[in-house]
Amino acid sequence: MNSDFSQSTNPANKAGSEASFGADATLHLAITGRFGLDVHQAFREAYRPYVGRARRCVIDLSECTGIDSAGMAQLLILRDLLGLAQAQFLLSGSNEDVTRLLGYANFDQLFTVIPR
């Protein structure tokens, strides 16, 4: 089952995500554009059907151009809702800037961060 969302106030800089749930109970979310407050409601709607079922979560940040405190808060909320340990929640493919911001916030202590 797939759930797509996309929302942006600037059409030239479209932000969004795609969610899918695998047979192995892995929730995959791919973030595109800037991950912030403008997409938080759509992000929630994308993962909501999988809360309570996911045993692993992979967030693909390879197309994420930036993240702000609202985006980081959404990652923390999702982690808490899923109840996953660091090894089961991966933030993958982040660029140098996003990786640096995640490091400043000590997200590498809460998630498995795999930069590009």
SEKOL-111309 format. One record per residue: x, y, z of N, C-alpha, C, O in turn. Coordinates in pm, whole numbers, plus 50000, padded with zeros to 5 digits. Example, Ala and Ser with C-alpha at 12.3 -4.5 7.8 and 13.67 -1.06 7.14 Angstrom:
513194943150780512304955050780513204967050780514244966850846/512854977550708513674989450714512905000350787513415011450804/
//
This chain:
500844988250000500005000050000500895012450000501805013450082/500655021649911501415033849902500545045749939499335045749917/501175055749996500505068250026501455079349985502545080450040/501045087549889501885098449841501355111549894500145113349910/502275120749921501815134149950502815144149897504005141349885/502315155749866503145166549818502435179449850501235180949823/503165188749907502565201449942503675211849942504765209149993/503425223549888504425234049884503765247449861502755248449791/504355257649922503885271149894504655276949776504255287349723/505725270649735506545275049623506645263649523507415254249545/505895264149413505885253149318507265249549263507495237949227/508185259049257509525256249205510355248149304511345241849265/509975248049430510705240849533509745231449605509465233149723/509255221749533508235212549583508785203649694509835197449678/508075203049804508465194449914507415183549929506235185849902/507825171849971506865161149989507515148250030508685147950070/506755137650020507235124550060506385113749996505275116149950/506935102049995506205090249952506385079650059507505077450106/505315073250098505365062850201504965049450142504055048650060/505645039050185505255025450147505535016150264506375019150349/504845005050266504984995350374505274981850312504494976750232/506414975950350506834963250291506304951150365505824952150478/506394939750299505964927050358506764923650483506294916050568/507974929250494508824926750611508514936450725509294937450820/507394943650717506944953250818507874965250829508034971050937/508504968950715509354980850712508584992350648508064991150537/508515003350720507915015550669509005023550600510035026750660/508795026750473509735034750395509085048250367507955049050318/509825058850399509375072350366510495079450293511625079750341/510205085050177511195092550100510795107250105509705110950061/511675115550158511425129850172512065137050055513215134450020/511315146149992511855154449886511705169049923510735172949988/512655177249880512605191549908512935194450054513585186450121/512475205750101512725210050239511675203850331510475204850306/512155197350437511275190650532511035200050649511915202050733/509835205650653509515215350757508035215750788507285206450756/507625226550849506255228150897505225227450785504105222750807/505585232050666504605232550557504125218850511503095218050443/504825208050545504395194650503504065185450620503825173550600/504035190850742503875181950858502535174450859502505162650895/501455180750822500155173950824500115162750722499635151750751/500595165350602500615155150498501555143650536501275132050506/502685146950601503625136650647502935127350746503055115150736/502215133150841501475125150939500475115850872500365104150907/499735121150776498745113050707499395101650629498785091050612/500615103650582501305093250507501695081450595501575069950553/502165084050718502615072850802501535067450895501665056350946/500485075050917499455071051014498915056850996498725049951096/498655052050873498115038450857499065027350905498635015950925/500335030650923501325020350955501755020351102502515011651144/501275029951179501605030451322501045017951389499885014351369/501855011451468501454999151535501774986651456501694975551509/502154988251328502474976651245503944976251204504474965451177/504594987751200505984988351153506954983051258506874986551376/507864974651213508924969351299510254975851268511244974051339/510274983451158511484990351113511035002351031509975002050968/511845012951031511505024850953512765029950885513815031450947/512645032750755513735038350678513245051450617512305051650537/513895062450654513575075450597514665078650496515835080450533/514295079450368515235082650261515315097750248514365104250206/516465103250284516685117750278517535121850159518025133150155/517725113050062518615115949950518115127649863518925134049796/516825130349864516265141549788515815152949879515165162449834/516165152150006515825162550104516865173650095518055171150115/516425185750066517345196950049517615204450178518575212150186/516785202450278516955209250406515945204250506514935198150471/516235206950633515325202750740515365213450848516425218750881/514205216750902514145226351011513655219451138513455207251138/513465227051243513075221251371511725214051364511515204151434/510815218851280509515212151265509695198551199509025188951237/510575197651100510845184851036511495175151134511155163251138/512435180251212513085171551312512085167051418512145155651465/511175175951455510145172251552509265161151498508885152051572/508945161651369508135151051309508845137551313508215127251333/510155137651294510925125151304510875119651446510745107551465/510985128451545510915124051685509535118551719509425108351787/508505125251671507135120651696506915106951635506365097951699/507355105251510507195092351443507965081551517507445070451536/509185084451560509985074751634509255070351761509195058451792/508695079951833507965076751957506705068751928506395059152000/505965072451824504745065251789505035050751751504285041651787/506115048751677506465035251634507125027151745507095014851742/507725033951843508375027051954509595019051911509855008351966/510335024251814511475016951761512785021351827512945032951865/513705012051838515035014951889515865021351778515475021251662/517015026951815517895033751721518225025051599518205029951486/518515012451621518925003551511517785000651413518044996751299/516535002451455515394999651368514865012151298513915011251220/515455023751324514985036251264516165042851194517045048451259/516165042151061517295047150982516945059950909515875061150849/517875069550914517805081650833518915080150731520095080750766/518555078350606519495073950504519665084050391518695090250348/520905085550343521185093150223521205108250238521115115450139/521315113250359521265127750381522505134750323523605129450327/522275146750269523395154650218524195160450334523825158850450/525285167150302526195172250405525515181950500525705181250622/524705191150446524035201050531523015194650625522975197850743/522205185650572521195178850654521885170150760521465169850875/522935163150721523685154850816524255163450928524215159551045/524795175050893525355184150993524275188751091524495188651212/523115192651040522015197051126521535185751218521265188051336/521445173751164521045162251247522075159751357521715156351469/523355161551324524405159951423524345170451533524515167251651/524095183151496523955193851595522845190751694522945194051813/521795184451646520645181051731520815167451800519895162851867/521985161151784522275148051844521335137151797521065127551870/520825138451676519955128151623520695115051598520075104451590/522005115751587522785103451571522765095051698523185083451695/522295100651809522125093151932520765086051938520575076652016/519825090651856518455085551859518095077051737517225068351744/518765079751626518495073151500519815067851444520895072351484/519735058451355520915054451278520965063551156520105062751069/521975072251151522125081851043523155076650945524295074050982/522745075050818523625070150714523695080950606522835081550519/524735089550611524845100150510525205094850373525545083050358/525115103450272525505099850135526925095050131527435091450024/
//
